[in-house]
Amino acid sequence: MNTKNIKDREERKKLKRAVRKKRPPIPKQTEPRGSHKPKVKKRGPGAPPRRK
């Protein structure tokens, strides 16, 4: 929603809240957080742990 040309702050907040209420709820996550992160292999002792 573009509220750039509405000068009154209270009016702008009312409009934004109304739009936010109409929006459908955000669905729950289907897969665990961070599941797309690149996996880092552990190194042996004495080697830097995260160097590729």
mmCIF file of the N, C-alpha and C atoms, coordinates in Angstrom:
data_MODEL
# 
_entry.id   MODEL 
# 
loop_
_atom_site.group_PDB 
_atom_site.id 
_atom_site.type_symbol 
_atom_site.label_atom_id 
_atom_site.label_alt_id 
_atom_site.label_comp_id 
_atom_site.label_asym_id 
_atom_site.label_entity_id 
_atom_site.label_seq_id 
_atom_site.pdbx_PDB_ins_code 
_atom_site.Cartn_x 
_atom_site.Cartn_y 
_atom_site.Cartn_z 
_atom_site.occupancy 
_atom_site.B_iso_or_equiv 
_atom_site.pdbx_formal_charge 
_atom_site.auth_seq_id 
_atom_site.auth_comp_id 
_atom_site.auth_asym_id 
_atom_site.auth_atom_id 
_atom_site.pdbx_PDB_model_num 
ATOM 1   N N  . MET A 1 1  ? 0.845  -1.187  0.000  1.00 0.00 ? 1  MET A N  1 
ATOM 2   C CA . MET A 1 1  ? 0.000  0.000   0.000  1.00 0.00 ? 1  MET A CA 1 
ATOM 3   C C  . MET A 1 1  ? 0.883  1.241   0.000  1.00 0.00 ? 1  MET A C  1 
ATOM 4   N N  . ASN A 1 2  ? 0.581  2.179   -0.886 1.00 0.00 ? 2  ASN A N  1 
ATOM 5   C CA . ASN A 1 2  ? 1.364  3.402   -0.983 1.00 0.00 ? 2  ASN A CA 1 
ATOM 6   C C  . ASN A 1 2  ? 0.668  4.506   -0.194 1.00 0.00 ? 2  ASN A C  1 
ATOM 7   N N  . THR A 1 3  ? 1.279  4.930   0.911  1.00 0.00 ? 3  THR A N  1 
ATOM 8   C CA . THR A 1 3  ? 0.702  5.992   1.741  1.00 0.00 ? 3  THR A CA 1 
ATOM 9   C C  . THR A 1 3  ? 1.588  7.235   1.700  1.00 0.00 ? 3  THR A C  1 
ATOM 10  N N  . LYS A 1 4  ? 2.380  7.340   0.640  1.00 0.00 ? 4  LYS A N  1 
ATOM 11  C CA . LYS A 1 4  ? 3.366  8.420   0.567  1.00 0.00 ? 4  LYS A CA 1 
ATOM 12  C C  . LYS A 1 4  ? 2.711  9.811   0.521  1.00 0.00 ? 4  LYS A C  1 
ATOM 13  N N  . ASN A 1 5  ? 1.575  9.897   -0.172 1.00 0.00 ? 5  ASN A N  1 
ATOM 14  C CA . ASN A 1 5  ? 0.956  11.217  -0.344 1.00 0.00 ? 5  ASN A CA 1 
ATOM 15  C C  . ASN A 1 5  ? -0.078 11.541  0.734  1.00 0.00 ? 5  ASN A C  1 
ATOM 16  N N  . ILE A 1 6  ? -0.202 10.741  1.782  1.00 0.00 ? 6  ILE A N  1 
ATOM 17  C CA . ILE A 1 6  ? -1.089 11.054  2.905  1.00 0.00 ? 6  ILE A CA 1 
ATOM 18  C C  . ILE A 1 6  ? -0.245 11.739  3.973  1.00 0.00 ? 6  ILE A C  1 
ATOM 19  N N  . LYS A 1 7  ? -0.578 12.977  4.265  1.00 0.00 ? 7  LYS A N  1 
ATOM 20  C CA . LYS A 1 7  ? 0.258  13.790  5.159  1.00 0.00 ? 7  LYS A CA 1 
ATOM 21  C C  . LYS A 1 7  ? 0.012  13.511  6.634  1.00 0.00 ? 7  LYS A C  1 
ATOM 22  N N  . ASP A 1 8  ? -1.254 13.251  6.998  1.00 0.00 ? 8  ASP A N  1 
ATOM 23  C CA . ASP A 1 8  ? -1.598 13.072  8.410  1.00 0.00 ? 8  ASP A CA 1 
ATOM 24  C C  . ASP A 1 8  ? -1.109 11.726  8.918  1.00 0.00 ? 8  ASP A C  1 
ATOM 25  N N  . ARG A 1 9  ? -0.297 11.728  9.942  1.00 0.00 ? 9  ARG A N  1 
ATOM 26  C CA . ARG A 1 9  ? 0.321  10.515  10.468 1.00 0.00 ? 9  ARG A CA 1 
ATOM 27  C C  . ARG A 1 9  ? -0.715 9.522   10.985 1.00 0.00 ? 9  ARG A C  1 
ATOM 28  N N  . GLU A 1 10 ? -1.697 10.010  11.737 1.00 0.00 ? 10 GLU A N  1 
ATOM 29  C CA . GLU A 1 10 ? -2.718 9.133   12.311 1.00 0.00 ? 10 GLU A CA 1 
ATOM 30  C C  . GLU A 1 10 ? -3.551 8.459   11.218 1.00 0.00 ? 10 GLU A C  1 
ATOM 31  N N  . GLU A 1 11 ? -3.896 9.235   10.199 1.00 0.00 ? 11 GLU A N  1 
ATOM 32  C CA . GLU A 1 11 ? -4.675 8.685   9.086  1.00 0.00 ? 11 GLU A CA 1 
ATOM 33  C C  . GLU A 1 11 ? -3.887 7.593   8.366  1.00 0.00 ? 11 GLU A C  1 
ATOM 34  N N  . ARG A 1 12 ? -2.598 7.841   8.178  1.00 0.00 ? 12 ARG A N  1 
ATOM 35  C CA . ARG A 1 12 ? -1.719 6.883   7.506  1.00 0.00 ? 12 ARG A CA 1 
ATOM 36  C C  . ARG A 1 12 ? -1.645 5.575   8.308  1.00 0.00 ? 12 ARG A C  1 
ATOM 37  N N  . LYS A 1 13 ? -1.534 5.706   9.638  1.00 0.00 ? 13 LYS A N  1 
ATOM 38  C CA . LYS A 1 13 ? -1.450 4.521   10.496 1.00 0.00 ? 13 LYS A CA 1 
ATOM 39  C C  . LYS A 1 13 ? -2.756 3.713   10.441 1.00 0.00 ? 13 LYS A C  1 
ATOM 40  N N  . LYS A 1 14 ? -3.901 4.423   10.432 1.00 0.00 ? 14 LYS A N  1 
ATOM 41  C CA . LYS A 1 14 ? -5.191 3.743   10.359 1.00 0.00 ? 14 LYS A CA 1 
ATOM 42  C C  . LYS A 1 14 ? -5.309 2.918   9.083  1.00 0.00 ? 14 LYS A C  1 
ATOM 43  N N  . LEU A 1 15 ? -4.904 3.523   7.958  1.00 0.00 ? 15 LEU A N  1 
ATOM 44  C CA . LEU A 1 15 ? -4.990 2.831   6.676  1.00 0.00 ? 15 LEU A CA 1 
ATOM 45  C C  . LEU A 1 15 ? -4.084 1.600   6.649  1.00 0.00 ? 15 LEU A C  1 
ATOM 46  N N  . LYS A 1 16 ? -2.868 1.764   7.152  1.00 0.00 ? 16 LYS A N  1 
ATOM 47  C CA . LYS A 1 16 ? -1.915 0.643   7.158  1.00 0.00 ? 16 LYS A CA 1 
ATOM 48  C C  . LYS A 1 16 ? -2.420 -0.506  8.032  1.00 0.00 ? 16 LYS A C  1 
ATOM 49  N N  . ARG A 1 17 ? -2.989 -0.173  9.192  1.00 0.00 ? 17 ARG A N  1 
ATOM 50  C CA . ARG A 1 17 ? -3.520 -1.203  10.087 1.00 0.00 ? 17 ARG A CA 1 
ATOM 51  C C  . ARG A 1 17 ? -4.663 -1.961  9.434  1.00 0.00 ? 17 ARG A C  1 
ATOM 52  N N  . ALA A 1 18 ? -5.526 -1.219  8.732  1.00 0.00 ? 18 ALA A N  1 
ATOM 53  C CA . ALA A 1 18 ? -6.668 -1.854  8.066  1.00 0.00 ? 18 ALA A CA 1 
ATOM 54  C C  . ALA A 1 18 ? -6.189 -2.834  7.005  1.00 0.00 ? 18 ALA A C  1 
ATOM 55  N N  . VAL A 1 19 ? -5.180 -2.443  6.251  1.00 0.00 ? 19 VAL A N  1 
ATOM 56  C CA . VAL A 1 19 ? -4.647 -3.321  5.207  1.00 0.00 ? 19 VAL A CA 1 
ATOM 57  C C  . VAL A 1 19 ? -3.993 -4.545  5.836  1.00 0.00 ? 19 VAL A C  1 
ATOM 58  N N  . ARG A 1 20 ? -3.281 -4.337  6.941  1.00 0.00 ? 20 ARG A N  1 
ATOM 59  C CA . ARG A 1 20 ? -2.612 -5.440  7.617  1.00 0.00 ? 20 ARG A CA 1 
ATOM 60  C C  . ARG A 1 20 ? -3.624 -6.457  8.150  1.00 0.00 ? 20 ARG A C  1 
ATOM 61  N N  . LYS A 1 21 ? -4.798 -5.963  8.604  1.00 0.00 ? 21 LYS A N  1 
ATOM 62  C CA . LYS A 1 21 ? -5.829 -6.851  9.131  1.00 0.00 ? 21 LYS A CA 1 
ATOM 63  C C  . LYS A 1 21 ? -6.437 -7.709  8.033  1.00 0.00 ? 21 LYS A C  1 
ATOM 64  N N  . LYS A 1 22 ? -6.568 -7.149  6.824  1.00 0.00 ? 22 LYS A N  1 
ATOM 65  C CA . LYS A 1 22 ? -7.189 -7.873  5.710  1.00 0.00 ? 22 LYS A CA 1 
ATOM 66  C C  . LYS A 1 22 ? -6.295 -8.982  5.174  1.00 0.00 ? 22 LYS A C  1 
ATOM 67  N N  . ARG A 1 23 ? -4.979 -8.823  5.336  1.00 0.00 ? 23 ARG A N  1 
ATOM 68  C CA . ARG A 1 23 ? -4.027 -9.768  4.753  1.00 0.00 ? 23 ARG A CA 1 
ATOM 69  C C  . ARG A 1 23 ? -4.184 -11.148 5.388  1.00 0.00 ? 23 ARG A C  1 
ATOM 70  N N  . PRO A 1 24 ? -4.093 -12.237 4.598  1.00 0.00 ? 24 PRO A N  1 
ATOM 71  C CA . PRO A 1 24 ? -4.224 -13.575 5.185  1.00 0.00 ? 24 PRO A CA 1 
ATOM 72  C C  . PRO A 1 24 ? -3.045 -13.893 6.097  1.00 0.00 ? 24 PRO A C  1 
ATOM 73  N N  . PRO A 1 25 ? -3.244 -14.755 7.082  1.00 0.00 ? 25 PRO A N  1 
ATOM 74  C CA . PRO A 1 25 ? -2.156 -15.064 8.009  1.00 0.00 ? 25 PRO A CA 1 
ATOM 75  C C  . PRO A 1 25 ? -0.998 -15.767 7.311  1.00 0.00 ? 25 PRO A C  1 
ATOM 76  N N  . ILE A 1 26 ? 0.221  -15.561 7.822  1.00 0.00 ? 26 ILE A N  1 
ATOM 77  C CA . ILE A 1 26 ? 1.405  -16.171 7.239  1.00 0.00 ? 26 ILE A CA 1 
ATOM 78  C C  . ILE A 1 26 ? 1.409  -17.651 7.594  1.00 0.00 ? 26 ILE A C  1 
ATOM 79  N N  . PRO A 1 27 ? 1.606  -18.549 6.618  1.00 0.00 ? 27 PRO A N  1 
ATOM 80  C CA . PRO A 1 27 ? 1.587  -19.982 6.931  1.00 0.00 ? 27 PRO A CA 1 
ATOM 81  C C  . PRO A 1 27 ? 2.801  -20.400 7.760  1.00 0.00 ? 27 PRO A C  1 
ATOM 82  N N  . LYS A 1 28 ? 2.637  -21.478 8.518  1.00 0.00 ? 28 LYS A N  1 
ATOM 83  C CA . LYS A 1 28 ? 3.727  -22.004 9.334  1.00 0.00 ? 28 LYS A CA 1 
ATOM 84  C C  . LYS A 1 28 ? 4.822  -22.545 8.415  1.00 0.00 ? 28 LYS A C  1 
ATOM 85  N N  . GLN A 1 29 ? 6.059  -22.569 8.932  1.00 0.00 ? 29 GLN A N  1 
ATOM 86  C CA . GLN A 1 29 ? 7.177  -23.082 8.142  1.00 0.00 ? 29 GLN A CA 1 
ATOM 87  C C  . GLN A 1 29 ? 7.029  -24.589 7.966  1.00 0.00 ? 29 GLN A C  1 
ATOM 88  N N  . THR A 1 30 ? 7.335  -25.059 6.743  1.00 0.00 ? 30 THR A N  1 
ATOM 89  C CA . THR A 1 30 ? 7.188  -26.487 6.455  1.00 0.00 ? 30 THR A CA 1 
ATOM 90  C C  . THR A 1 30 ? 8.487  -27.238 6.704  1.00 0.00 ? 30 THR A C  1 
ATOM 91  N N  . GLU A 1 31 ? 9.617  -26.565 6.585  1.00 0.00 ? 31 GLU A N  1 
ATOM 92  C CA . GLU A 1 31 ? 10.899 -27.219 6.818  1.00 0.00 ? 31 GLU A CA 1 
ATOM 93  C C  . GLU A 1 31 ? 11.654 -26.462 7.903  1.00 0.00 ? 31 GLU A C  1 
ATOM 94  N N  . PRO A 1 32 ? 12.606 -27.105 8.559  1.00 0.00 ? 32 PRO A N  1 
ATOM 95  C CA . PRO A 1 32 ? 13.303 -26.434 9.662  1.00 0.00 ? 32 PRO A CA 1 
ATOM 96  C C  . PRO A 1 32 ? 14.118 -25.242 9.212  1.00 0.00 ? 32 PRO A C  1 
ATOM 97  N N  . ARG A 1 33 ? 14.268 -24.287 10.109 1.00 0.00 ? 33 ARG A N  1 
ATOM 98  C CA . ARG A 1 33 ? 15.057 -23.099 9.811  1.00 0.00 ? 33 ARG A CA 1 
ATOM 99  C C  . ARG A 1 33 ? 16.498 -23.495 9.546  1.00 0.00 ? 33 ARG A C  1 
ATOM 100 N N  . GLY A 1 34 ? 17.110 -22.853 8.570  1.00 0.00 ? 34 GLY A N  1 
ATOM 101 C CA . GLY A 1 34 ? 18.510 -23.103 8.295  1.00 0.00 ? 34 GLY A CA 1 
ATOM 102 C C  . GLY A 1 34 ? 18.759 -24.378 7.511  1.00 0.00 ? 34 GLY A C  1 
ATOM 103 N N  . SER A 1 35 ? 17.722 -25.016 6.995  1.00 0.00 ? 35 SER A N  1 
ATOM 104 C CA . SER A 1 35 ? 17.917 -26.275 6.276  1.00 0.00 ? 35 SER A CA 1 
ATOM 105 C C  . SER A 1 35 ? 18.582 -26.051 4.918  1.00 0.00 ? 35 SER A C  1 
ATOM 106 N N  . HIS A 1 36 ? 18.530 -24.834 4.390  1.00 0.00 ? 36 HIS A N  1 
ATOM 107 C CA . HIS A 1 36 ? 19.167 -24.533 3.103  1.00 0.00 ? 36 HIS A CA 1 
ATOM 108 C C  . HIS A 1 36 ? 20.583 -24.000 3.257  1.00 0.00 ? 36 HIS A C  1 
ATOM 109 N N  . LYS A 1 37 ? 21.037 -23.847 4.504  1.00 0.00 ? 37 LYS A N  1 
ATOM 110 C CA . LYS A 1 37 ? 22.391 -23.329 4.710  1.00 0.00 ? 37 LYS A CA 1 
ATOM 111 C C  . LYS A 1 37 ? 23.408 -24.350 4.234  1.00 0.00 ? 37 LYS A C  1 
ATOM 112 N N  . PRO A 1 38 ? 24.529 -23.888 3.699  1.00 0.00 ? 38 PRO A N  1 
ATOM 113 C CA . PRO A 1 38 ? 25.548 -24.857 3.285  1.00 0.00 ? 38 PRO A CA 1 
ATOM 114 C C  . PRO A 1 38 ? 26.140 -25.564 4.500  1.00 0.00 ? 38 PRO A C  1 
ATOM 115 N N  . LYS A 1 39 ? 26.206 -26.869 4.442  1.00 0.00 ? 39 LYS A N  1 
ATOM 116 C CA . LYS A 1 39 ? 26.726 -27.640 5.562  1.00 0.00 ? 39 LYS A CA 1 
ATOM 117 C C  . LYS A 1 39 ? 28.250 -27.575 5.550  1.00 0.00 ? 39 LYS A C  1 
ATOM 118 N N  . VAL A 1 40 ? 28.867 -27.415 6.729  1.00 0.00 ? 40 VAL A N  1 
ATOM 119 C CA . VAL A 1 40 ? 30.312 -27.294 6.863  1.00 0.00 ? 40 VAL A CA 1 
ATOM 120 C C  . VAL A 1 40 ? 30.846 -28.585 7.468  1.00 0.00 ? 40 VAL A C  1 
ATOM 121 N N  . LYS A 1 41 ? 31.769 -29.213 6.761  1.00 0.00 ? 41 LYS A N  1 
ATOM 122 C CA . LYS A 1 41 ? 32.364 -30.456 7.272  1.00 0.00 ? 41 LYS A CA 1 
ATOM 123 C C  . LYS A 1 41 ? 33.343 -30.137 8.385  1.00 0.00 ? 41 LYS A C  1 
ATOM 124 N N  . LYS A 1 42 ? 33.343 -30.956 9.430  1.00 0.00 ? 42 LYS A N  1 
ATOM 125 C CA . LYS A 1 42 ? 34.285 -30.746 10.528 1.00 0.00 ? 42 LYS A CA 1 
ATOM 126 C C  . LYS A 1 42 ? 35.656 -31.259 10.107 1.00 0.00 ? 42 LYS A C  1 
ATOM 127 N N  . ARG A 1 43 ? 36.683 -30.546 10.546 1.00 0.00 ? 43 ARG A N  1 
ATOM 128 C CA . ARG A 1 43 ? 38.050 -30.947 10.218 1.00 0.00 ? 43 ARG A CA 1 
ATOM 129 C C  . ARG A 1 43 ? 38.674 -31.674 11.400 1.00 0.00 ? 43 ARG A C  1 
ATOM 130 N N  . GLY A 1 44 ? 39.809 -32.289 11.178 1.00 0.00 ? 44 GLY A N  1 
ATOM 131 C CA . GLY A 1 44 ? 40.509 -32.985 12.240 1.00 0.00 ? 44 GLY A CA 1 
ATOM 132 C C  . GLY A 1 44 ? 41.096 -32.001 13.238 1.00 0.00 ? 44 GLY A C  1 
ATOM 133 N N  . PRO A 1 45 ? 41.589 -32.479 14.365 1.00 0.00 ? 45 PRO A N  1 
ATOM 134 C CA . PRO A 1 45 ? 42.149 -31.570 15.367 1.00 0.00 ? 45 PRO A CA 1 
ATOM 135 C C  . PRO A 1 45 ? 43.381 -30.852 14.836 1.00 0.00 ? 45 PRO A C  1 
ATOM 136 N N  . GLY A 1 46 ? 43.497 -29.586 15.169 1.00 0.00 ? 46 GLY A N  1 
ATOM 137 C CA . GLY A 1 46 ? 44.648 -28.794 14.739 1.00 0.00 ? 46 GLY A CA 1 
ATOM 138 C C  . GLY A 1 46 ? 44.410 -28.040 13.443 1.00 0.00 ? 46 GLY A C  1 
ATOM 139 N N  . ALA A 1 47 ? 43.395 -28.371 12.693 1.00 0.00 ? 47 ALA A N  1 
ATOM 140 C CA . ALA A 1 47 ? 43.106 -27.677 11.438 1.00 0.00 ? 47 ALA A CA 1 
ATOM 141 C C  . ALA A 1 47 ? 42.056 -26.609 11.708 1.00 0.00 ? 47 ALA A C  1 
ATOM 142 N N  . PRO A 1 48 ? 42.108 -25.495 10.965 1.00 0.00 ? 48 PRO A N  1 
ATOM 143 C CA . PRO A 1 48 ? 41.064 -24.482 11.162 1.00 0.00 ? 48 PRO A CA 1 
ATOM 144 C C  . PRO A 1 48 ? 39.688 -25.070 10.815 1.00 0.00 ? 48 PRO A C  1 
ATOM 145 N N  . PRO A 1 49 ? 38.679 -24.884 11.669 1.00 0.00 ? 49 PRO A N  1 
ATOM 146 C CA . PRO A 1 49 ? 37.429 -25.615 11.539 1.00 0.00 ? 49 PRO A CA 1 
ATOM 147 C C  . PRO A 1 49 ? 36.561 -25.243 10.333 1.00 0.00 ? 49 PRO A C  1 
ATOM 148 N N  . ARG A 1 50 ? 36.592 -24.000 9.875  1.00 0.00 ? 50 ARG A N  1 
ATOM 149 C CA . ARG A 1 50 ? 35.605 -23.603 8.856  1.00 0.00 ? 50 ARG A CA 1 
ATOM 150 C C  . ARG A 1 50 ? 36.227 -23.198 7.531  1.00 0.00 ? 50 ARG A C  1 
ATOM 151 N N  . ARG A 1 51 ? 37.463 -23.491 7.291  1.00 0.00 ? 51 ARG A N  1 
ATOM 152 C CA . ARG A 1 51 ? 38.041 -23.127 6.007  1.00 0.00 ? 51 ARG A CA 1 
ATOM 153 C C  . ARG A 1 51 ? 37.655 -24.159 4.950  1.00 0.00 ? 51 ARG A C  1 
ATOM 154 N N  . LYS A 1 52 ? 37.324 -23.694 3.742  1.00 0.00 ? 52 LYS A N  1 
ATOM 155 C CA . LYS A 1 52 ? 36.860 -24.616 2.703  1.00 0.00 ? 52 LYS A CA 1 
ATOM 156 C C  . LYS A 1 52 ? 38.015 -25.248 1.960  1.00 0.00 ? 52 LYS A C  1 
# 
